[in-house]
Each structure stands twice: as structure tokens, then as C-alpha cells.
Amino acid sequence: MITKDKNRKRYLEKYRTYLYEKRNRYFHDQFHKISKRVLEYLGKHNVTEIILSDNLNNLKNNGKCKLNKANKQNFIQIPFGKLLRYIEYKAKDYGIKVKYVDESYTSKVSSLTENIKVIQKLSQYNLDLTNALNGKRVKRGLFKDEVINKIINADLNGARNICILGSKKAQQKYKTGGENRWLNFKLCNPIKVESDFELCRLIAS
């Protein structure tokens, strides 16, 4: 009986090691492809700087992942920090600078009518920012700016706030009328890529 238990334990340990190594190989392959394709796309469009979230590097251990238990477990098991390091390392070959910023509140503040930098500074004083936030998610994937009563893509809103934190070029004030037609269209119509094939086709287009 003891021998059987030892053999089973040895088998389970080997199987666990096999699954762990298989997982690592999978992420290594996928992150290599993603980082390469992203930088190919940026290089094609003459991008000279990319701004990344510093929070993703420490998400697994900082306790700030506010998802339900099931989704949180799946989400934090993805080593996003490794993907960011791949991008940072390969960016040198494309002459692209990498900058990290704190993405706190970027998903809660409208990038159109509020200054994310001001909100982040106020948050340091432990103030109630409920009335300072000028928008909210109205449903999955959509964010509503309650100042101008406009609905935009939530991910693009957060991404633009990250760009505002890291680049002066992105600090464009919102203006009504035709001057912001291009910005409005971009924030409402994200380019969605669901496979390596689609990303390659986008790069080639």
C-alpha cells in the first residue's frame, strides 16, 4: 500500500511538472508572436514610443485585481509581466522607446473631459473621488462620459488615459464639432484582432 502511494505521488509530481512546462512553452510561444507582431505594426506606422502599464507587472501580488474569484484566478495566472518584458526587449530593434506609467483610475475617468493626472494626485490624499469622476462603465466594453453625454469604447478610453500619462502629444483637449470627428470615430470603433492571422493581415494592409 505504501509503495502504491509513493508511486502515485511520484507520478502526480511528474505530471504536474509536465503541465507546468507545457504552460510555460505555450506562453513563451504566444508572447513571442504577440510582441513581434505588435512591434511590426508599430514600426510600420513610424511609432517611436510605446507606453505600458507598470501595474500589470505586479498585478499577481499587489491584491488590486478587482474581479470575481473565478475570473480573477484565470486572469492573474497569465504572466503579463513576461509579455511586457518581451515587448520592451524587442522594441530596441525597432528604435522604439518604452515607458511605464501607473494606470490607476485610467478606466474610471473619461479621457475626453477630465485630466487623469489630477485625479491620480487627488487619490494620494485619500479623498472621496466619487464626485470628481466624470463617467462610468454603462455595460461591458462601453464607457459613458457624463459631461458630454457620449459613449465610447471602454478599453480605448483607458488606453488613451495611459497615453496622456506618458506623452504630452496625447493631451488633446476635447472640442465639440468637426474638429474631434477623427478622435470620436477612433474611440468608438476599435480594431479587433482575434488571431495571429488577422494581426498579420492587419500589418500587411
Summary of the structure (lengths in Angstrom):
residues: 205
radius of gyration: 21.1
end to end distance: 64.6
largest distance: 79.6
contacts: 504
relative contact order: 0.11
helix: 58%
strand: 11%
